Structures are given as structure tokens and as C-alpha cells.
Amino acid sequence: MCLEADAPADARVERGWRALKLHGPIPFSEVGVLAALAGAVARAGLSVFALSTYDTDYLLLRADDLPAGLDALRRAGCDVA
């Protein structure tokens, strides 16, 4: 995964995703954080791609779905900045 502009010209690329970064680090003892967020987006009928790192997680939503995804997260009680 990389920025669209950094993708090799001959690579198979799916463009048009936007990343939401969770405020981290998220302790390993916290269970279900990513599942709750992805579930809220999925219940809104939106596709989500998740990426986890040592320090935090990212939710990627299609650019066209971003407003509806942010709304779904807010309705689930998330503080979206």
C-alpha cells in the first residue's frame, strides 16, 4: 500500500481510497476497537479496508463513501475530527 502518486506505472492499482487514522497508540489489551469501527461502517453498507500497525490502526474508505462513513462512525459514538 502506498500513496496513489507513488504507485509504479505498471502496478495493478485500485485508486480512490481515503485513510482515517485512529488516535493511538492503542494498547494491545484493548479488545474489539477495530471490529467496532469496521462494524459501524459495514452496517452502513460501505466497504472498508483496515490496516494495522504497531502504533495504531487505519480505516480506509472509498472517497465517494467518506461522508457516509464519517456519519456512520459519528452515529456509533466516535469522535471524528
HUGI-V849753 format. One record per run of one state. SS is the DSSP state (@ for helix, = for strand, . for the rest). FROM is the first residue (numbers start at 1). TO is the last residue. If there is no record, write none. Layout:
ss:SS from:FROM to:TO
ss:SS from:FROM to:TO
//
This chain:
ss:. from:1 to:3
ss:@ from:4 to:6
ss:. from:7 to:16
ss:= from:17 to:21
ss:. from:22 to:32
ss:@ from:33 to:43
ss:. from:44 to:47
ss:= from:48 to:52
ss:. from:53 to:56
ss:= from:57 to:62
ss:@ from:63 to:75
ss:. from:76 to:81
//
